[in-house]
């Protein structure tokens, strides 16, 4: 039995007519840059994310970058974030000339360990960039409280977490900015690169839209140096269609995660061998962009599952502080032990909504066969 890590064709088949019609409408209009689909997509994502404004951009990476740029963060500044994340988080900070300052993760949620943040704040600190990893919101009330106390900007990296909640508040709705990615593999993915920045401040939303168009307002007049960060109308049209189905797909992911939990419990594998993801706190809405377990002999298990035609992925094998390009920060092995441990133990299993009961059972049985 084959179980791919992700099957975008299965998703597309369920909404093909809607997608094809939306794309055809864009071609009929010949309005590919900005335009009504982008504006409507911004309004719909802002409303879905409990925010007052939004700015469509060219990728989730550029969403982070433009938020930093709008706040004037650059050379001599510091931004606090985590080392266990996708490269774009720390990379966007470095691209502005600012310094990424790392704090370790909580070993249960994989998100920022809030207890370590204040110790890293200096007179150079300008922002905190928490990551809502794998579809679970970081402890935003405590992070925002620290930011308010020290007058810092908060940029939420929600690339994997649109629709996720902490105590009823959605990812992106607490900080100054929330950023999302529409990379095709995300729970809300486009047909290529795309992203969005959401905010509770309409003035910030307007400023973002100036910066995404080379800082031009009005046309050909530039008060700021921005960039070409525009969201294509074709991507906006695709995202608008998929957004209508997102809650249904999230329910499918949550159902598959719960099925995995039950199957692992029935398998007899102990927590020491396979540790399951945890919804923490209990009143959060984990949207399971990934279903990530901690396992012994991770790389050997992954090779075994590949032989069984089961797709897996390692997010992320090398923490940011150990990446060659960040060697100048002077932080070697042992500096962030929880991030380093997660990089060695974590494995993502197929959890997309179309995973069948039989496929999930096959995945767990194949893991059991490896260990027993």
C-alpha positions, 0 to 999 in steps of 0.5 A: 500500500502506498501512503504519500506524505501529501497528495495534492491531486486528491485534494484538487479532484474534489474542487477541480471545477471551482478552481478551473472556473476561478482561474478562467475568470482571471484569464478572462479579466486579464487582471493579473497584478493586484486587482479584485481577486487580490483585494477580496482574498485579503478581506476574506483572509483577514476576516477568517483570521479575526483581523482588521486588515491584510496585505497579499504578498509573494510568499510566506518568506516575503510576508516576514520580510516586509513586516520587518521592513515596514517597522524599519528593523535593520542593521544594529537591531535584534529580533528574538526568535527560535532556532527550530523552524524553517529557514525563512524565519531567521533568514528574513531577519538576517536579510534586513541586516538585523541579528537573530537572537535565539531562545530554545523551544518548549519540548512539548509544543515545539514552540517558543519557550516563553520563560527564556525570552526576557533574559534575551532582551537588550537595548537593541531588541526591536521585535519578537518573532514567535513561530506557530510550528506544525499548526499549533499557536505559541503562547501568545498572551505571555509573549505579547505581555512581554512585548508590551512591557518592553515596547517591542513589535510582535511578528507571528510566523504563522506559515503553518498555522492559518486557522489555529487558535489559542483560547479562541484567538486565531494565529496572527490576531494577537501580534502587530503582524501575522504572516501566512504562507500559501506554499502548495503543501500548506493546509491552505496552499495556492498553485505556487508561491504566495503569502499574506500579512494580517494585522489589527491596524488598518494603517499598518495594512495600508503601509504594507501595501505601499512597501509591497509595490516598491514603496511607491505611493502614488505611482512612481513616487517613492518615500520608502524603499520597498520591494516587489512583493505582490501576490499574483491574482491567479494565486489569490483566486485559487486561495479564495476557492480553497479558503471556503473548504479550509475548515472542512479540511482542518476537521479531516486533519484533526480526525486523522490525528486523533485516529493516529493517536488511537492506533498508536495507543492500541499498538502497545508502543510506549511513549519512550518509543513513539511520543505523540503530538500534544494539544497544549494548552487543552483549549487550543485549536491545533490544525495539524499542518503536520503530524509530528512524532518523536521516535527512537532511531528516527533515520532508520525508521524513516528508511524502513517506512520508505521501503514500505512506500510510506512518505515521511519528512524531517522538519527540521534536521539542522537547527538555525544556530547550527547552519553554516550561514549563521556561524557568525553568531557563535552558537555551537552544539549544546546552546539550544538542547531542546531544538537540537534534540527535536531535530534528531528525533522528530518525524512527520507522518501523512495527515492530509484530509484524504488519508484513509483509515486503512492507510493510517492503520498501515502506517502505524502497523509498519512502525510497530513492525520496525520496533517489535 
